[in-house]
Amino acid sequence: MRLNPFGGSRRTQQADAVVTGAGSGIGRAFAIELGRRGGRVICSDIDGHRARETVEMVGAAGGKAFDAICDVSRINEVGNLADTAEEWFGKPPDIVVNNAGIGRGGMVIGDAPLTEWHQVLDVNLWGVVHGCHVFAPLLREAGHGHLVNVASAAAFAAGPRMAAYNVSKAGVLALSETLAAELSGTGVGVTVLCPTGVKTNILEDVPIPDETVARWGDRLLRWTGRPPATIARITLDAVDRGQLYVVPQVEAKLIWQSKRLLPEPYTRAAGLLERLAR
Ligand code: NAD
């Protein structure tokens, strides 16, 4: 860990990092930004081809990278990822970004099939649980490092027709807060990222049966989504400041504050807005 002359730490500079879901979108942007900051990055993804593409991009950004196939919903694969990291770095990583996730939605509770609930929770929640379960003890033992968990503003926004996704992200938020409490005073930090729209491939291949819902989802992402590179940079700067919560966009902050100040009117308004938009 390098000291920051302005206070705080510069743990994202020349860091040895592991990023899950690094083959696209936000994970890829994290990997590239860590490379730009002089780091060595293990770019892991369920899709080996995409992970290798990211390795090239990290190299072009000035970093060193290594690809690994890892399905985060499988604990043995996350365990293997940690072994690979220790082998490659010769020590535990400085930063672990539990980012891999999938998007699902479009149906109300009761209509959405339980298979969708299982798929979403397996990757978005269990994937992050596995990442924390495997890496937190290694970092605690080392006495330094940082875990970055990618949740979403969906964790608190109560957006209709995406219950499984919302629940998975609320779980990631609670997990991160608990982890931060447990790790306080150990030298290991935790940051949880809660963005609204980010321009990525997350809606690609998402089977949304209702055309209106699919069209609105796509438009929202295209019109209001931020570039993943911006989100990665903001988050890593927050890691350097030791910040727990990263709610990077104005609308995400608005939702976060409204929900805390006026939870019941907020929830009724979320339902009304969704009905009006249809
Ligand atoms: P993306 O689809 O562009 O990238 C996701 C990556 O994760 C892909 O490379 C995919 O192959 C990989 N992946 C999928 N399942 C996996 C698994 N089981 N194991 C390992 N890798 C797997 O999507 P993104 O938007 O970059 O999503 C990254 C994270 O950001 C997700 O957790 C998502 O929920 C979260 N997020 C996205 C947005 C957004 O608007 N894009 C907003 C808030 C939060």
py3Dmol code that shows the C-alpha trace and the ligand (Angstrom):
import py3Dmol

protein = """\
ATOM      1  CA  MET A   1       0.000   0.000   0.000  1.00  0.00           C
ATOM      2  CA  ARG A   2       1.369   3.434  -0.931  1.00  0.00           C
ATOM      3  CA  LEU A   3       0.817   6.517   1.239  1.00  0.00           C
ATOM      4  CA  ASN A   4      -1.112   9.429  -0.163  1.00  0.00           C
ATOM      5  CA  PRO A   5       0.502  12.805   0.747  1.00  0.00           C
ATOM      6  CA  PHE A   6      -3.003  14.299   1.025  1.00  0.00           C
ATOM      7  CA  GLY A   7      -4.116  11.742   3.635  1.00  0.00           C
ATOM      8  CA  GLY A   8      -5.802   8.386   3.082  1.00  0.00           C
ATOM      9  CA  SER A   9      -4.077   5.688   1.082  1.00  0.00           C
ATOM     10  CA  ARG A  10      -3.218   5.117  -2.551  1.00  0.00           C
ATOM     11  CA  ARG A  11      -4.070   1.440  -2.561  1.00  0.00           C
ATOM     12  CA  THR A  12      -5.341   1.554  -6.150  1.00  0.00           C
ATOM     13  CA  GLN A  13      -1.879   2.584  -7.465  1.00  0.00           C
ATOM     14  CA  GLN A  14       0.258  -0.338  -8.660  1.00  0.00           C
ATOM     15  CA  ALA A  15      -2.177  -2.701  -7.021  1.00  0.00           C
ATOM     16  CA  ASP A  16      -2.338  -6.455  -7.475  1.00  0.00           C
ATOM     17  CA  ALA A  17      -6.018  -6.944  -8.247  1.00  0.00           C
ATOM     18  CA  VAL A  18      -8.607  -9.575  -9.071  1.00  0.00           C
ATOM     19  CA  VAL A  19     -11.713  -8.540 -11.008  1.00  0.00           C
ATOM     20  CA  THR A  20     -14.660 -10.878 -11.617  1.00  0.00           C
ATOM     21  CA  GLY A  21     -16.884 -10.391 -14.656  1.00  0.00           C
ATOM     22  CA  ALA A  22     -13.955  -8.538 -16.247  1.00  0.00           C
ATOM     23  CA  GLY A  23     -14.940  -9.547 -19.782  1.00  0.00           C
ATOM     24  CA  SER A  24     -17.323  -6.653 -20.359  1.00  0.00           C
ATOM     25  CA  GLY A  25     -18.797  -3.393 -19.070  1.00  0.00           C
ATOM     26  CA  ILE A  26     -17.997  -2.243 -15.545  1.00  0.00           C
ATOM     27  CA  GLY A  27     -15.638  -5.143 -14.743  1.00  0.00           C
ATOM     28  CA  ARG A  28     -13.627  -4.499 -17.893  1.00  0.00           C
ATOM     29  CA  ALA A  29     -13.495  -0.784 -17.033  1.00  0.00           C
ATOM     30  CA  PHE A  30     -12.210  -1.600 -13.513  1.00  0.00           C
ATOM     31  CA  ALA A  31      -9.503  -3.825 -14.989  1.00  0.00           C
ATOM     32  CA  ILE A  32      -8.389  -1.177 -17.509  1.00  0.00           C
ATOM     33  CA  GLU A  33      -8.369   1.617 -14.897  1.00  0.00           C
ATOM     34  CA  LEU A  34      -6.348  -0.535 -12.483  1.00  0.00           C
ATOM     35  CA  GLY A  35      -3.919  -1.220 -15.360  1.00  0.00           C
ATOM     36  CA  ARG A  36      -3.730   2.511 -16.113  1.00  0.00           C
ATOM     37  CA  ARG A  37      -2.785   3.010 -12.450  1.00  0.00           C
ATOM     38  CA  GLY A  38       0.166   0.635 -12.987  1.00  0.00           C
ATOM     39  CA  GLY A  39      -1.412  -2.483 -11.524  1.00  0.00           C
ATOM     40  CA  ARG A  40      -1.304  -6.206 -12.229  1.00  0.00           C
ATOM     41  CA  VAL A  41      -4.803  -7.498 -12.827  1.00  0.00           C
ATOM     42  CA  ILE A  42      -6.334 -10.957 -12.991  1.00  0.00           C
ATOM     43  CA  CYS A  43      -9.217 -10.528 -15.414  1.00  0.00           C
ATOM     44  CA  SER A  44     -11.639 -13.338 -14.649  1.00  0.00           C
ATOM     45  CA  ASP A  45     -14.914 -14.061 -16.375  1.00  0.00           C
ATOM     46  CA  ILE A  46     -17.197 -16.982 -17.150  1.00  0.00           C
ATOM     47  CA  ASP A  47     -16.373 -16.211 -20.808  1.00  0.00           C
ATOM     48  CA  GLY A  48     -12.670 -16.874 -21.430  1.00  0.00           C
ATOM     49  CA  HIS A  49     -12.615 -15.145 -24.826  1.00  0.00           C
ATOM     50  CA  ARG A  50     -13.930 -11.881 -23.361  1.00  0.00           C
ATOM     51  CA  ALA A  51     -11.492 -12.122 -20.451  1.00  0.00           C
ATOM     52  CA  ARG A  52      -8.577 -12.445 -22.901  1.00  0.00           C
ATOM     53  CA  GLU A  53      -9.788  -9.363 -24.813  1.00  0.00           C
ATOM     54  CA  THR A  54      -9.698  -7.406 -21.544  1.00  0.00           C
ATOM     55  CA  VAL A  55      -6.150  -8.628 -20.845  1.00  0.00           C
ATOM     56  CA  GLU A  56      -5.067  -6.999 -24.145  1.00  0.00           C
ATOM     57  CA  MET A  57      -6.798  -3.747 -23.157  1.00  0.00           C
ATOM     58  CA  VAL A  58      -5.155  -3.687 -19.728  1.00  0.00           C
ATOM     59  CA  GLY A  59      -1.780  -4.166 -21.439  1.00  0.00           C
ATOM     60  CA  ALA A  60      -2.516  -1.281 -23.812  1.00  0.00           C
ATOM     61  CA  ALA A  61      -3.396   0.886 -20.787  1.00  0.00           C
ATOM     62  CA  GLY A  62       0.043   0.243 -19.268  1.00  0.00           C
ATOM     63  CA  GLY A  63      -0.748  -2.548 -16.813  1.00  0.00           C
ATOM     64  CA  LYS A  64      -0.007  -6.252 -16.675  1.00  0.00           C
ATOM     65  CA  ALA A  65      -2.817  -8.757 -16.841  1.00  0.00           C
ATOM     66  CA  PHE A  66      -3.648 -12.421 -16.769  1.00  0.00           C
ATOM     67  CA  ASP A  67      -6.923 -14.063 -17.746  1.00  0.00           C
ATOM     68  CA  ALA A  68      -8.815 -16.693 -15.767  1.00  0.00           C
ATOM     69  CA  ILE A  69     -12.090 -18.465 -16.320  1.00  0.00           C
ATOM     70  CA  CYS A  70     -14.277 -18.351 -13.230  1.00  0.00           C
ATOM     71  CA  ASP A  71     -18.001 -18.826 -12.782  1.00  0.00           C
ATOM     72  CA  VAL A  72     -18.613 -16.933  -9.538  1.00  0.00           C
ATOM     73  CA  SER A  73     -21.713 -18.967  -8.728  1.00  0.00           C
ATOM     74  CA  ARG A  74     -19.421 -21.986  -8.123  1.00  0.00           C
ATOM     75  CA  ILE A  75     -17.461 -21.870  -4.878  1.00  0.00           C
ATOM     76  CA  ASN A  76     -14.740 -24.256  -6.123  1.00  0.00           C
ATOM     77  CA  GLU A  77     -14.043 -21.962  -9.101  1.00  0.00           C
ATOM     78  CA  VAL A  78     -13.754 -18.914  -6.836  1.00  0.00           C
ATOM     79  CA  GLY A  79     -11.393 -20.918  -4.591  1.00  0.00           C
ATOM     80  CA  ASN A  80      -9.284 -21.762  -7.658  1.00  0.00           C
ATOM     81  CA  LEU A  81      -9.268 -18.086  -8.621  1.00  0.00           C
ATOM     82  CA  ALA A  82      -7.784 -17.194  -5.220  1.00  0.00           C
ATOM     83  CA  ASP A  83      -5.100 -19.894  -5.677  1.00  0.00           C
ATOM     84  CA  THR A  84      -4.270 -18.503  -9.138  1.00  0.00           C
ATOM     85  CA  ALA A  85      -4.008 -14.995  -7.676  1.00  0.00           C
ATOM     86  CA  GLU A  86      -1.669 -16.078  -4.862  1.00  0.00           C
ATOM     87  CA  GLU A  87       0.448 -18.020  -7.331  1.00  0.00           C
ATOM     88  CA  TRP A  88       0.706 -15.144  -9.808  1.00  0.00           C
ATOM     89  CA  PHE A  89       1.237 -12.355  -7.288  1.00  0.00           C
ATOM     90  CA  GLY A  90       3.206 -14.435  -4.785  1.00  0.00           C
ATOM     91  CA  LYS A  91       0.883 -13.075  -2.073  1.00  0.00           C
ATOM     92  CA  PRO A  92      -2.830 -12.302  -1.619  1.00  0.00           C
ATOM     93  CA  PRO A  93      -4.233  -9.558  -3.867  1.00  0.00           C
ATOM     94  CA  ASP A  94      -4.455  -5.925  -2.715  1.00  0.00           C
ATOM     95  CA  ILE A  95      -7.853  -5.369  -4.318  1.00  0.00           C
ATOM     96  CA  VAL A  96     -10.692  -7.748  -5.135  1.00  0.00           C
ATOM     97  CA  VAL A  97     -13.569  -6.455  -7.245  1.00  0.00           C
ATOM     98  CA  ASN A  98     -16.636  -8.704  -6.900  1.00  0.00           C
ATOM     99  CA  ASN A  99     -18.357  -7.379  -9.991  1.00  0.00           C
ATOM    100  CA  ALA A 100     -19.783 -10.276 -12.056  1.00  0.00           C
ATOM    101  CA  GLY A 101     -23.534 -10.037 -12.422  1.00  0.00           C
ATOM    102  CA  ILE A 102     -26.466 -10.563 -14.730  1.00  0.00           C
ATOM    103  CA  GLY A 103     -29.568  -8.502 -15.453  1.00  0.00           C
ATOM    104  CA  ARG A 104     -33.068  -9.955 -15.370  1.00  0.00           C
ATOM    105  CA  GLY A 105     -36.511  -8.409 -15.091  1.00  0.00           C
ATOM    106  CA  GLY A 106     -39.753  -7.499 -16.807  1.00  0.00           C
ATOM    107  CA  MET A 107     -42.254  -9.530 -14.793  1.00  0.00           C
ATOM    108  CA  VAL A 108     -44.023  -8.888 -11.502  1.00  0.00           C
ATOM    109  CA  ILE A 109     -43.611 -11.161  -8.483  1.00  0.00           C
ATOM    110  CA  GLY A 110     -45.654 -14.299  -9.040  1.00  0.00           C
ATOM    111  CA  ASP A 111     -45.298 -14.150 -12.843  1.00  0.00           C
ATOM    112  CA  ALA A 112     -41.493 -14.149 -12.876  1.00  0.00           C
ATOM    113  CA  PRO A 113     -40.484 -17.824 -12.907  1.00  0.00           C
ATOM    114  CA  LEU A 114     -38.586 -19.196  -9.933  1.00  0.00           C
ATOM    115  CA  THR A 115     -35.831 -20.308 -12.314  1.00  0.00           C
ATOM    116  CA  GLU A 116     -35.133 -16.612 -12.899  1.00  0.00           C
ATOM    117  CA  TRP A 117     -34.910 -15.993  -9.125  1.00  0.00           C
ATOM    118  CA  HIS A 118     -32.427 -18.839  -8.791  1.00  0.00           C
ATOM    119  CA  GLN A 119     -30.293 -17.671 -11.755  1.00  0.00           C
ATOM    120  CA  VAL A 120     -30.094 -14.093 -10.517  1.00  0.00           C
ATOM    121  CA  LEU A 121     -29.415 -14.943  -6.869  1.00  0.00           C
ATOM    122  CA  ASP A 122     -26.850 -17.613  -7.837  1.00  0.00           C
ATOM    123  CA  VAL A 123     -24.711 -15.121  -9.749  1.00  0.00           C
ATOM    124  CA  ASN A 124     -25.452 -11.683  -8.273  1.00  0.00           C
ATOM    125  CA  LEU A 125     -25.711 -12.624  -4.601  1.00  0.00           C
ATOM    126  CA  TRP A 126     -23.961 -15.983  -4.189  1.00  0.00           C
ATOM    127  CA  GLY A 127     -21.173 -14.818  -6.529  1.00  0.00           C
ATOM    128  CA  VAL A 128     -20.366 -11.940  -4.170  1.00  0.00           C
ATOM    129  CA  VAL A 129     -20.857 -14.121  -1.073  1.00  0.00           C
ATOM    130  CA  HIS A 130     -18.316 -16.577  -2.562  1.00  0.00           C
ATOM    131  CA  GLY A 131     -15.883 -13.748  -3.346  1.00  0.00           C
ATOM    132  CA  CYS A 132     -16.078 -12.385   0.219  1.00  0.00           C
ATOM    133  CA  HIS A 133     -16.002 -15.848   1.806  1.00  0.00           C
ATOM    134  CA  VAL A 134     -12.819 -16.800  -0.047  1.00  0.00           C
ATOM    135  CA  PHE A 135     -10.895 -13.509  -0.184  1.00  0.00           C
ATOM    136  CA  ALA A 136     -11.829 -11.713   3.085  1.00  0.00           C
ATOM    137  CA  PRO A 137      -9.875 -14.165   5.309  1.00  0.00           C
ATOM    138  CA  LEU A 138      -6.803 -13.878   3.026  1.00  0.00           C
ATOM    139  CA  LEU A 139      -6.828 -10.082   3.187  1.00  0.00           C
ATOM    140  CA  ARG A 140      -7.545 -10.072   6.940  1.00  0.00           C
ATOM    141  CA  GLU A 141      -4.597 -12.401   7.471  1.00  0.00           C
ATOM    142  CA  ALA A 142      -2.387 -10.126   5.319  1.00  0.00           C
ATOM    143  CA  GLY A 143      -3.560  -7.120   7.364  1.00  0.00           C
ATOM    144  CA  HIS A 144      -4.316  -4.940   4.355  1.00  0.00           C
ATOM    145  CA  GLY A 145      -6.266  -4.809   1.120  1.00  0.00           C
ATOM    146  CA  HIS A 146      -9.681  -3.800  -0.145  1.00  0.00           C
ATOM    147  CA  LEU A 147     -12.861  -5.543  -1.277  1.00  0.00           C
ATOM    148  CA  VAL A 148     -15.048  -3.728  -3.798  1.00  0.00           C
ATOM    149  CA  ASN A 149     -18.545  -5.188  -4.168  1.00  0.00           C
ATOM    150  CA  VAL A 150     -20.662  -4.111  -7.117  1.00  0.00           C
ATOM    151  CA  ALA A 151     -24.286  -3.734  -5.988  1.00  0.00           C
ATOM    152  CA  SER A 152     -26.640  -1.262  -7.680  1.00  0.00           C
ATOM    153  CA  ALA A 153     -29.090   1.522  -6.854  1.00  0.00           C
ATOM    154  CA  ALA A 154     -31.593  -1.324  -7.360  1.00  0.00           C
ATOM    155  CA  ALA A 155     -30.551  -2.356  -3.820  1.00  0.00           C
ATOM    156  CA  PHE A 156     -32.737   0.418  -2.419  1.00  0.00           C
ATOM    157  CA  ALA A 157     -34.812   1.732  -5.370  1.00  0.00           C
ATOM    158  CA  ALA A 158     -37.673  -0.829  -5.127  1.00  0.00           C
ATOM    159  CA  GLY A 159     -38.080  -0.668  -8.925  1.00  0.00           C
ATOM    160  CA  PRO A 160     -41.114  -2.744  -9.969  1.00  0.00           C
ATOM    161  CA  ARG A 161     -40.708  -5.814 -12.226  1.00  0.00           C
ATOM    162  CA  MET A 162     -37.165  -6.559 -11.147  1.00  0.00           C
ATOM    163  CA  ALA A 163     -37.650  -8.128  -7.720  1.00  0.00           C
ATOM    164  CA  ALA A 164     -35.009 -10.853  -8.024  1.00  0.00           C
ATOM    165  CA  TYR A 165     -32.397  -8.355  -9.196  1.00  0.00           C
ATOM    166  CA  ASN A 166     -33.383  -5.877  -6.425  1.00  0.00           C
ATOM    167  CA  VAL A 167     -33.183  -8.591  -3.760  1.00  0.00           C
ATOM    168  CA  SER A 168     -29.779  -9.764  -5.013  1.00  0.00           C
ATOM    169  CA  LYS A 169     -28.387  -6.227  -4.846  1.00  0.00           C
ATOM    170  CA  ALA A 170     -29.964  -5.462  -1.440  1.00  0.00           C
ATOM    171  CA  GLY A 171     -28.189  -8.619  -0.254  1.00  0.00           C
ATOM    172  CA  VAL A 172     -24.874  -7.375  -1.640  1.00  0.00           C
ATOM    173  CA  LEU A 173     -25.369  -4.048   0.138  1.00  0.00           C
ATOM    174  CA  ALA A 174     -26.123  -5.716   3.502  1.00  0.00           C
ATOM    175  CA  LEU A 175     -23.214  -8.131   3.008  1.00  0.00           C
ATOM    176  CA  SER A 176     -20.825  -5.253   2.302  1.00  0.00           C
ATOM    177  CA  GLU A 177     -21.988  -3.229   5.302  1.00  0.00           C
ATOM    178  CA  THR A 178     -21.586  -6.249   7.587  1.00  0.00           C
ATOM    179  CA  LEU A 179     -18.160  -7.018   6.136  1.00  0.00           C
ATOM    180  CA  ALA A 180     -17.084  -3.394   6.658  1.00  0.00           C
ATOM    181  CA  ALA A 181     -18.155  -3.630  10.315  1.00  0.00           C
ATOM    182  CA  GLU A 182     -16.349  -6.942  10.788  1.00  0.00           C
ATOM    183  CA  LEU A 183     -13.158  -5.718   9.092  1.00  0.00           C
ATOM    184  CA  SER A 184     -12.980  -2.309  10.737  1.00  0.00           C
ATOM    185  CA  GLY A 185      -9.651  -1.864  12.476  1.00  0.00           C
ATOM    186  CA  THR A 186      -8.021  -4.726  10.547  1.00  0.00           C
ATOM    187  CA  GLY A 187      -6.476  -2.610   7.771  1.00  0.00           C
ATOM    188  CA  VAL A 188      -8.828  -4.128   5.189  1.00  0.00           C
ATOM    189  CA  GLY A 189     -11.357  -1.802   3.577  1.00  0.00           C
ATOM    190  CA  VAL A 190     -14.713  -2.380   1.895  1.00  0.00           C
ATOM    191  CA  THR A 191     -16.458  -0.314  -0.760  1.00  0.00           C
ATOM    192  CA  VAL A 192     -19.901  -1.007  -2.195  1.00  0.00           C
ATOM    193  CA  LEU A 193     -20.850   0.520  -5.536  1.00  0.00           C
ATOM    194  CA  CYS A 194     -24.520   1.467  -6.125  1.00  0.00           C
ATOM    195  CA  PRO A 195     -24.936   3.007  -9.579  1.00  0.00           C
ATOM    196  CA  THR A 196     -28.075   3.614 -11.603  1.00  0.00           C
ATOM    197  CA  GLY A 197     -27.651   3.133 -15.389  1.00  0.00           C
ATOM    198  CA  VAL A 198     -24.229   2.349 -16.850  1.00  0.00           C
ATOM    199  CA  LYS A 199     -23.782   1.821 -20.602  1.00  0.00           C
ATOM    200  CA  THR A 200     -22.794  -1.840 -20.776  1.00  0.00           C
ATOM    201  CA  ASN A 201     -24.011  -5.104 -22.303  1.00  0.00           C
ATOM    202  CA  ILE A 202     -26.127  -5.952 -19.258  1.00  0.00           C
ATOM    203  CA  LEU A 203     -29.450  -5.962 -21.137  1.00  0.00           C
ATOM    204  CA  GLU A 204     -28.087  -8.051 -24.021  1.00  0.00           C
ATOM    205  CA  ASP A 205     -29.634 -11.530 -24.011  1.00  0.00           C
ATOM    206  CA  VAL A 206     -32.051 -10.619 -21.193  1.00  0.00           C
ATOM    207  CA  PRO A 207     -35.351 -12.271 -22.077  1.00  0.00           C
ATOM    208  CA  ILE A 208     -37.910  -9.515 -21.321  1.00  0.00           C
ATOM    209  CA  PRO A 209     -41.335 -10.727 -22.557  1.00  0.00           C
ATOM    210  CA  ASP A 210     -43.145  -7.357 -22.302  1.00  0.00           C
ATOM    211  CA  GLU A 211     -42.097  -5.148 -25.252  1.00  0.00           C
ATOM    212  CA  THR A 212     -42.926  -1.846 -23.511  1.00  0.00           C
ATOM    213  CA  VAL A 213     -40.789  -2.793 -20.515  1.00  0.00           C
ATOM    214  CA  ALA A 214     -37.932  -3.938 -22.767  1.00  0.00           C
ATOM    215  CA  ARG A 215     -38.078  -0.700 -24.807  1.00  0.00           C
ATOM    216  CA  TRP A 216     -38.050   1.501 -21.689  1.00  0.00           C
ATOM    217  CA  GLY A 217     -35.191  -0.434 -20.126  1.00  0.00           C
ATOM    218  CA  ASP A 218     -33.125  -0.073 -23.266  1.00  0.00           C
ATOM    219  CA  ARG A 219     -33.923   3.651 -23.652  1.00  0.00           C
ATOM    220  CA  LEU A 220     -33.144   4.425 -20.019  1.00  0.00           C
ATOM    221  CA  LEU A 221     -29.764   2.760 -20.300  1.00  0.00           C
ATOM    222  CA  ARG A 222     -28.951   4.506 -23.601  1.00  0.00           C
ATOM    223  CA  TRP A 223     -30.180   7.962 -22.538  1.00  0.00           C
ATOM    224  CA  THR A 224     -29.142   8.170 -18.898  1.00  0.00           C
ATOM    225  CA  GLY A 225     -26.419   5.499 -18.650  1.00  0.00           C
ATOM    226  CA  ARG A 226     -22.893   6.679 -17.771  1.00  0.00           C
ATOM    227  CA  PRO A 227     -19.724   5.309 -19.348  1.00  0.00           C
ATOM    228  CA  PRO A 228     -18.333   2.402 -17.324  1.00  0.00           C
ATOM    229  CA  ALA A 229     -14.871   4.027 -17.359  1.00  0.00           C
ATOM    230  CA  THR A 230     -16.231   7.006 -15.393  1.00  0.00           C
ATOM    231  CA  ILE A 231     -17.877   4.731 -12.815  1.00  0.00           C
ATOM    232  CA  ALA A 232     -14.670   2.681 -12.382  1.00  0.00           C
ATOM    233  CA  ARG A 233     -12.541   5.813 -11.943  1.00  0.00           C
ATOM    234  CA  ILE A 234     -14.948   7.367  -9.381  1.00  0.00           C
ATOM    235  CA  THR A 235     -15.068   4.092  -7.431  1.00  0.00           C
ATOM    236  CA  LEU A 236     -11.308   3.556  -7.328  1.00  0.00           C
ATOM    237  CA  ASP A 237     -10.812   7.159  -6.172  1.00  0.00           C
ATOM    238  CA  ALA A 238     -13.342   6.408  -3.408  1.00  0.00           C
ATOM    239  CA  VAL A 239     -11.354   3.291  -2.491  1.00  0.00           C
ATOM    240  CA  ASP A 240      -8.300   5.536  -2.046  1.00  0.00           C
ATOM    241  CA  ARG A 241     -10.343   7.704   0.334  1.00  0.00           C
ATOM    242  CA  GLY A 242     -11.479   4.598   2.234  1.00  0.00           C
ATOM    243  CA  GLN A 243     -15.144   5.311   1.415  1.00  0.00           C
ATOM    244  CA  LEU A 244     -17.714   2.577   2.089  1.00  0.00           C
ATOM    245  CA  TYR A 245     -20.589   3.770  -0.127  1.00  0.00           C
ATOM    246  CA  VAL A 246     -20.241   4.890  -3.735  1.00  0.00           C
ATOM    247  CA  VAL A 247     -23.523   6.241  -5.103  1.00  0.00           C
ATOM    248  CA  PRO A 248     -22.008   7.855  -8.180  1.00  0.00           C
ATOM    249  CA  GLN A 249     -24.862   9.509 -10.063  1.00  0.00           C
ATOM    250  CA  VAL A 250     -27.172  12.397  -9.152  1.00  0.00           C
ATOM    251  CA  GLU A 251     -30.338  10.324  -9.694  1.00  0.00           C
ATOM    252  CA  ALA A 252     -28.888   7.481  -7.620  1.00  0.00           C
ATOM    253  CA  LYS A 253     -28.208   9.952  -4.776  1.00  0.00           C
ATOM    254  CA  LEU A 254     -31.763  11.343  -5.126  1.00  0.00           C
ATOM    255  CA  ILE A 255     -33.291   7.875  -4.848  1.00  0.00           C
ATOM    256  CA  TRP A 256     -31.012   7.026  -1.895  1.00  0.00           C
ATOM    257  CA  GLN A 257     -31.957  10.222   0.013  1.00  0.00           C
ATOM    258  CA  SER A 258     -35.716  10.086  -0.804  1.00  0.00           C
ATOM    259  CA  LYS A 259     -35.926   6.457   0.277  1.00  0.00           C
ATOM    260  CA  ARG A 260     -34.205   7.259   3.592  1.00  0.00           C
ATOM    261  CA  LEU A 261     -36.245  10.395   4.320  1.00  0.00           C
ATOM    262  CA  LEU A 262     -39.682   9.285   3.071  1.00  0.00           C
ATOM    263  CA  PRO A 263     -39.661   5.498   2.614  1.00  0.00           C
ATOM    264  CA  GLU A 264     -43.436   4.970   2.303  1.00  0.00           C
ATOM    265  CA  PRO A 265     -44.291   7.852  -0.085  1.00  0.00           C
ATOM    266  CA  TYR A 266     -41.176   6.914  -2.057  1.00  0.00           C
ATOM    267  CA  THR A 267     -42.348   3.308  -2.542  1.00  0.00           C
ATOM    268  CA  ARG A 268     -45.876   4.358  -3.564  1.00  0.00           C
ATOM    269  CA  ALA A 269     -44.402   6.868  -6.046  1.00  0.00           C
ATOM    270  CA  ALA A 270     -42.137   4.184  -7.551  1.00  0.00           C
ATOM    271  CA  GLY A 271     -45.209   2.042  -8.315  1.00  0.00           C
ATOM    272  CA  LEU A 272     -47.206   4.983  -9.677  1.00  0.00           C
ATOM    273  CA  LEU A 273     -44.369   6.118 -11.955  1.00  0.00           C
ATOM    274  CA  GLU A 274     -44.006   2.621 -13.381  1.00  0.00           C
ATOM    275  CA  ARG A 275     -47.760   2.423 -14.134  1.00  0.00           C
ATOM    276  CA  LEU A 276     -47.717   5.887 -15.787  1.00  0.00           C
ATOM    277  CA  ALA A 277     -44.730   4.945 -17.969  1.00  0.00           C
ATOM    278  CA  ARG A 278     -46.556   1.944 -19.456  1.00  0.00           C
TER     279      ARG A 278
END
"""
ligand_1 = """\
44
NAD
P -22.068 -6.762 -18.596
O -23.084 -7.746 -19.050
O -21.550 -5.776 -19.566
O -20.826 -7.526 -17.913
C -21.000 -8.576 -17.016
C -19.855 -9.566 -17.145
O -20.046 -10.585 -16.148
C -19.816 -10.291 -18.498
O -18.519 -10.279 -19.023
C -20.264 -11.710 -18.187
O -19.668 -12.695 -19.035
C -19.813 -11.855 -16.749
N -20.554 -12.902 -16.023
C -21.876 -13.205 -16.104
N -22.162 -14.247 -15.314
C -20.995 -14.599 -14.708
C -20.641 -15.616 -13.784
N -21.539 -16.507 -13.315
N -19.354 -15.684 -13.374
C -18.437 -14.827 -13.851
N -18.700 -13.871 -14.756
C -19.974 -13.751 -15.174
O -22.772 -6.031 -17.362
P -22.285 -4.832 -16.410
O -23.310 -3.788 -16.488
O -20.876 -4.469 -16.640
O -22.463 -5.555 -15.002
C -21.423 -5.608 -14.031
C -22.039 -5.440 -12.652
O -22.585 -4.124 -12.538
C -23.196 -6.399 -12.367
O -23.083 -6.888 -11.042
C -24.423 -5.514 -12.509
O -25.509 -5.987 -11.772
C -23.867 -4.200 -11.978
N -24.632 -3.001 -12.345
C -24.808 -2.676 -13.660
C -25.542 -1.528 -13.987
C -25.780 -1.114 -15.414
O -26.639 -0.236 -15.663
N -25.062 -1.651 -16.393
C -26.080 -0.730 -12.965
C -25.879 -1.110 -11.655
C -25.141 -2.226 -11.347
"""
view = py3Dmol.view(width=600, height=400)
view.addModel(protein, "pdb")
view.setStyle({"model": 0}, {"cartoon": {"style": "trace"}})
view.addModel(ligand_1, "xyz")
view.setStyle({"model": 1}, {"stick": {}})
view.zoomTo()
view.show()
